[in-house]
Amino acid sequence: MRYRPRLSWLVALAVALALGGCQFVPERTPVAFYDLPARTLTPAPSSATQVDATLRLATPRASGLLDGTRILVVPQPNRPQVYAGARWADAMPLLLRDRLLDAFHDDGRLPGVVHEDSGVTADVELHSDLRTFHSEYRGGRPEAVIRLEVRLVDARTQRLLASQRFLHYQRADSESIEDVVDAFGTAADRLAQELVDWSLMQMHER
């Protein structure tokens, strides 16, 4: 006759295994989320010439780790890592796109700036590739690095009007994640101001 274990013994075994298994489940590490800090850029003087055109700003293209929310650090060349327990509040390309939109609005010389999802007809499109958005160590201190490859394109003909590389560094005050995030904000502000000035100059000459 085939042996059949009692039901109570099976239940006890299942409970013991379940309790034992709980010991191997690691506790979740709390995650802090950070926005990209931004300061309002100085508006252009009221006497500054406005650009009579509409610019559509596309979200920067990115791949791999650059298309996520992890805050990246490169303590050694070609060895990207992430800060434990810290993330951006949104994907890095979206954070930078929104910063650029705000910068154009702050400047005020180009009232016609629209989001890429807008149905408004645009004269010029700004496309870009996010190549670098990480901190790296120089002289024992972290430094935020942002590199963006930008292209201005005629919206009607898709002809390339101009292209430019923007690269900015900003040393953090310390190794704390808060100071590193502040350094990213300052680097993004400087990049945004330079990009706005360059874009308007190119559109003036268009």
C-alpha positions as a Markdown table, in Angstrom:
| # | Residue | x | y | z |
|---|---|---|---|---|
| 1 | Met | 0.0 | 0.0 | 0.0 |
| 2 | Arg | 1.4 | 3.5 | -0.9 |
| 3 | Tyr | 2.3 | 5.7 | 2.0 |
| 4 | Arg | 0.3 | 8.9 | 2.4 |
| 5 | Pro | 1.7 | 11.5 | 4.8 |
| 6 | Arg | -0.8 | 13.1 | 7.1 |
| 7 | Leu | -2.2 | 16.5 | 6.0 |
| 8 | Ser | -1.1 | 18.2 | 9.3 |
| 9 | Trp | 2.5 | 17.2 | 8.7 |
| 10 | Leu | 2.5 | 18.7 | 5.2 |
| 11 | Val | 1.0 | 22.0 | 6.5 |
| 12 | Ala | 3.7 | 22.2 | 9.2 |
| 13 | Leu | 6.4 | 21.6 | 6.7 |
| 14 | Ala | 5.1 | 24.3 | 4.4 |
| 15 | Val | 4.9 | 26.8 | 7.2 |
| 16 | Ala | 8.5 | 26.0 | 8.3 |
| 17 | Leu | 9.8 | 26.4 | 4.7 |
| 18 | Ala | 8.0 | 29.7 | 4.3 |
| 19 | Leu | 9.4 | 31.1 | 7.6 |
| 20 | Gly | 12.8 | 29.9 | 6.8 |
| 21 | Gly | 12.6 | 31.4 | 3.3 |
| 22 | Cys | 11.9 | 34.8 | 4.8 |
| 23 | Gln | 15.3 | 34.9 | 6.3 |
| 24 | Phe | 16.9 | 35.1 | 2.9 |
| 25 | Val | 14.8 | 38.1 | 1.6 |
| 26 | Pro | 17.0 | 41.3 | 1.8 |
| 27 | Glu | 15.4 | 44.4 | 3.1 |
| 28 | Arg | 14.7 | 47.1 | 0.5 |
| 29 | Thr | 17.1 | 50.0 | 0.5 |
| 30 | Pro | 15.2 | 53.3 | 0.8 |
| 31 | Val | 15.5 | 55.4 | -2.4 |
| 32 | Ala | 15.8 | 59.2 | -2.4 |
| 33 | Phe | 14.6 | 60.9 | -5.6 |
| 34 | Tyr | 16.1 | 64.2 | -6.9 |
| 35 | Asp | 15.0 | 66.8 | -9.3 |
| 36 | Leu | 17.5 | 68.5 | -11.5 |
| 37 | Pro | 18.2 | 71.8 | -9.6 |
| 38 | Ala | 17.6 | 74.9 | -11.7 |
| 39 | Arg | 17.9 | 78.6 | -11.3 |
| 40 | Thr | 15.9 | 81.1 | -13.4 |
| 41 | Leu | 18.1 | 82.4 | -16.1 |
| 42 | Thr | 18.4 | 86.2 | -16.5 |
| 43 | Pro | 15.9 | 87.4 | -19.1 |
| 44 | Ala | 17.3 | 89.1 | -22.1 |
| 45 | Pro | 17.0 | 92.9 | -22.1 |
| 46 | Ser | 13.7 | 94.3 | -23.3 |
| 47 | Ser | 15.6 | 96.0 | -26.1 |
| 48 | Ala | 16.9 | 92.6 | -27.4 |
| 49 | Thr | 15.6 | 91.6 | -30.8 |
| 50 | Gln | 13.0 | 88.8 | -30.7 |
| 51 | Val | 13.1 | 85.9 | -33.2 |
| 52 | Asp | 10.0 | 85.7 | -35.3 |
| 53 | Ala | 10.0 | 81.9 | -35.6 |
| 54 | Thr | 8.7 | 78.8 | -33.9 |
| 55 | Leu | 11.1 | 76.2 | -32.5 |
| 56 | Arg | 10.1 | 72.7 | -31.7 |
| 57 | Leu | 12.3 | 71.2 | -29.0 |
| 58 | Ala | 12.7 | 67.4 | -29.2 |
| 59 | Thr | 13.7 | 65.2 | -26.2 |
| 60 | Pro | 17.4 | 64.3 | -26.4 |
| 61 | Arg | 18.1 | 60.8 | -27.6 |
| 62 | Ala | 19.9 | 58.5 | -25.3 |
| 63 | Ser | 20.7 | 54.9 | -24.8 |
| 64 | Gly | 21.7 | 52.5 | -22.1 |
| 65 | Leu | 22.2 | 53.9 | -18.7 |
| 66 | Leu | 21.7 | 57.4 | -20.0 |
| 67 | Asp | 18.1 | 56.7 | -20.8 |
| 68 | Gly | 17.2 | 55.8 | -17.1 |
| 69 | Thr | 16.8 | 57.4 | -13.7 |
| 70 | Arg | 20.0 | 56.1 | -12.0 |
| 71 | Ile | 22.4 | 58.8 | -11.0 |
| 72 | Leu | 25.7 | 57.8 | -12.7 |
| 73 | Val | 29.2 | 58.1 | -11.4 |
| 74 | Val | 32.5 | 57.1 | -13.1 |
| 75 | Pro | 35.1 | 56.7 | -10.4 |
| 76 | Gln | 37.4 | 55.0 | -12.8 |
| 77 | Pro | 37.7 | 55.5 | -16.6 |
| 78 | Asn | 35.2 | 53.4 | -18.6 |
| 79 | Arg | 33.7 | 51.9 | -15.4 |
| 80 | Pro | 30.2 | 53.5 | -14.9 |
| 81 | Gln | 28.5 | 52.8 | -11.6 |
| 82 | Val | 25.4 | 54.2 | -9.9 |
| 83 | Tyr | 24.9 | 56.0 | -6.6 |
| 84 | Ala | 23.1 | 53.6 | -4.2 |
| 85 | Gly | 19.8 | 54.7 | -2.9 |
| 86 | Ala | 19.5 | 57.7 | -5.1 |
| 87 | Arg | 17.7 | 58.3 | -8.4 |
| 88 | Trp | 16.6 | 61.2 | -10.6 |
| 89 | Ala | 12.9 | 62.0 | -10.4 |
| 90 | Asp | 12.6 | 61.3 | -14.2 |
| 91 | Ala | 14.7 | 59.9 | -17.0 |
| 92 | Met | 17.8 | 62.0 | -17.7 |
| 93 | Pro | 16.8 | 63.1 | -21.3 |
| 94 | Leu | 13.4 | 64.3 | -19.9 |
| 95 | Leu | 15.0 | 66.3 | -17.1 |
| 96 | Leu | 17.4 | 68.0 | -19.5 |
| 97 | Arg | 14.6 | 68.7 | -22.1 |
| 98 | Asp | 12.5 | 70.4 | -19.5 |
| 99 | Arg | 15.5 | 72.5 | -18.3 |
| 100 | Leu | 16.1 | 73.6 | -21.9 |
| 101 | Leu | 12.4 | 74.6 | -22.4 |
| 102 | Asp | 12.5 | 76.6 | -19.2 |
| 103 | Ala | 15.7 | 78.3 | -20.3 |
| 104 | Phe | 14.1 | 79.5 | -23.6 |
| 105 | His | 11.1 | 80.8 | -21.7 |
| 106 | Asp | 13.3 | 82.5 | -19.1 |
| 107 | Asp | 15.3 | 84.2 | -21.9 |
| 108 | Gly | 12.2 | 85.6 | -23.6 |
| 109 | Arg | 13.7 | 86.3 | -27.0 |
| 110 | Leu | 11.9 | 83.4 | -28.7 |
| 111 | Pro | 8.3 | 83.3 | -27.6 |
| 112 | Gly | 7.5 | 80.5 | -30.1 |
| 113 | Val | 9.1 | 77.5 | -28.3 |
| 114 | Val | 6.9 | 74.3 | -28.3 |
| 115 | His | 7.2 | 70.8 | -27.0 |
| 116 | Glu | 7.8 | 68.0 | -29.4 |
| 117 | Asp | 4.3 | 66.6 | -28.9 |
| 118 | Ser | 2.7 | 69.9 | -29.7 |
| 119 | Gly | 0.6 | 70.1 | -32.8 |
| 120 | Val | 1.8 | 73.6 | -33.6 |
| 121 | Thr | 3.6 | 74.0 | -36.9 |
| 122 | Ala | 7.2 | 74.8 | -36.3 |
| 123 | Asp | 9.8 | 76.5 | -38.5 |
| 124 | Val | 12.9 | 75.0 | -36.9 |
| 125 | Glu | 13.5 | 71.8 | -34.9 |
| 126 | Leu | 16.2 | 71.2 | -32.3 |
| 127 | His | 17.3 | 67.6 | -32.1 |
| 128 | Ser | 20.0 | 66.4 | -29.8 |
| 129 | Asp | 21.9 | 63.3 | -28.5 |
| 130 | Leu | 22.8 | 63.1 | -24.8 |
| 131 | Arg | 26.3 | 61.6 | -24.7 |
| 132 | Thr | 27.3 | 62.2 | -21.1 |
| 133 | Phe | 25.4 | 62.8 | -17.9 |
| 134 | His | 27.5 | 61.5 | -15.0 |
| 135 | Ser | 29.9 | 62.6 | -12.3 |
| 136 | Glu | 33.6 | 61.7 | -12.5 |
| 137 | Tyr | 36.4 | 62.1 | -10.1 |
| 138 | Arg | 39.1 | 64.7 | -10.6 |
| 139 | Gly | 41.7 | 65.4 | -7.9 |
| 140 | Gly | 39.7 | 63.3 | -5.5 |
| 141 | Arg | 36.5 | 65.2 | -5.9 |
| 142 | Pro | 33.4 | 64.4 | -8.0 |
| 143 | Glu | 32.6 | 66.6 | -10.9 |
| 144 | Ala | 29.3 | 66.7 | -12.9 |
| 145 | Val | 29.8 | 66.3 | -16.6 |
| 146 | Ile | 27.1 | 66.9 | -19.3 |
| 147 | Arg | 27.7 | 66.6 | -23.0 |
| 148 | Leu | 25.0 | 67.2 | -25.6 |
| 149 | Glu | 25.3 | 67.0 | -29.4 |
| 150 | Val | 22.8 | 69.5 | -30.9 |
| 151 | Arg | 21.4 | 69.9 | -34.4 |
| 152 | Leu | 19.1 | 72.7 | -35.7 |
| 153 | Val | 17.0 | 71.4 | -38.6 |
| 154 | Asp | 14.6 | 73.2 | -41.0 |
| 155 | Ala | 11.2 | 71.7 | -40.1 |
| 156 | Arg | 9.9 | 71.9 | -43.7 |
| 157 | Thr | 12.8 | 70.5 | -45.7 |
| 158 | Gln | 14.6 | 68.6 | -42.9 |
| 159 | Arg | 17.8 | 70.3 | -44.0 |
| 160 | Leu | 20.5 | 70.6 | -41.4 |
| 161 | Leu | 21.0 | 74.3 | -40.5 |
| 162 | Ala | 23.7 | 74.1 | -37.8 |
| 163 | Ser | 25.2 | 71.7 | -35.3 |
| 164 | Gln | 27.2 | 72.1 | -32.1 |
| 165 | Arg | 28.6 | 70.2 | -29.2 |
| 166 | Phe | 28.0 | 71.5 | -25.7 |
| 167 | Leu | 30.2 | 70.2 | -22.9 |
| 168 | His | 30.1 | 71.5 | -19.3 |
| 169 | Tyr | 31.8 | 70.5 | -16.1 |
| 170 | Gln | 31.0 | 71.5 | -12.5 |
| 171 | Arg | 32.9 | 70.4 | -9.5 |
| 172 | Ala | 30.9 | 69.4 | -6.5 |
| 173 | Asp | 31.5 | 70.9 | -3.1 |
| 174 | Ser | 31.8 | 67.4 | -1.5 |
| 175 | Glu | 31.2 | 63.8 | -2.2 |
| 176 | Ser | 27.7 | 63.9 | -0.7 |
| 177 | Ile | 24.9 | 63.1 | -3.2 |
| 178 | Glu | 23.2 | 66.4 | -2.4 |
| 179 | Asp | 26.3 | 68.3 | -3.5 |
| 180 | Val | 26.7 | 66.1 | -6.6 |
| 181 | Val | 23.1 | 66.8 | -7.6 |
| 182 | Asp | 23.7 | 70.6 | -7.1 |
| 183 | Ala | 26.7 | 70.4 | -9.4 |
| 184 | Phe | 24.5 | 68.7 | -12.1 |
| 185 | Gly | 22.1 | 71.6 | -11.7 |
| 186 | Thr | 24.8 | 74.2 | -12.2 |
| 187 | Ala | 26.3 | 72.4 | -15.2 |
| 188 | Ala | 22.8 | 72.1 | -16.8 |
| 189 | Asp | 22.1 | 75.8 | -16.2 |
| 190 | Arg | 25.3 | 76.8 | -17.9 |
| 191 | Leu | 24.7 | 74.5 | -20.8 |
| 192 | Ala | 21.1 | 75.7 | -21.2 |
| 193 | Gln | 22.2 | 79.4 | -21.3 |
| 194 | Glu | 24.9 | 78.6 | -23.9 |
| 195 | Leu | 22.5 | 76.6 | -26.0 |
| 196 | Val | 19.8 | 79.3 | -26.0 |
| 197 | Asp | 22.3 | 82.0 | -27.1 |
| 198 | Trp | 23.7 | 79.7 | -29.8 |
| 199 | Ser | 20.3 | 78.7 | -31.1 |
| 200 | Leu | 19.0 | 82.3 | -31.3 |
| 201 | Met | 22.2 | 83.4 | -33.1 |
| 202 | Gln | 21.7 | 80.6 | -35.7 |
| 203 | Met | 18.0 | 81.4 | -36.2 |
| 204 | His | 18.8 | 85.1 | -36.6 |
| 205 | Glu | 21.1 | 84.2 | -39.5 |
| 206 | Arg | 18.6 | 81.8 | -41.0 |
